[in-house]
Amino acid sequence: MTTASYDRVIGRLETKLDMLVSAFEKSSDDSKEYRDRIYSELEQMRTEAAQSRREIADLKKQMDAAGPVISEINRWRERFLGMLMLIGAISAVLGGGMVLVWRWIGAKIGTP
């Protein structure tokens, strides 16, 4: 081989080597951008998770504070339902008593 052909082969090798280096640098830059994006998304998810935990803790505190009020409301509701049942039973007894009185009066008057 001649010196010119060696120079040409060396030139091709340098070109291929430059292309490999530039491809490696581009790949490295792409990987860095991808890692940066992943890390920023992870940080955003950590922030959202921390905020969700704080909101859940606040809701738990509110529910703990509302517990006695809710139990008092339930007691009053049960009392109200018991009162309604008592009123219904008394009304049924009074209605039945009124029917018996009207029948007795009708029997005394003589109407069938």
Beta strands, then each sheet from edge to edge (+ up, - down):
end
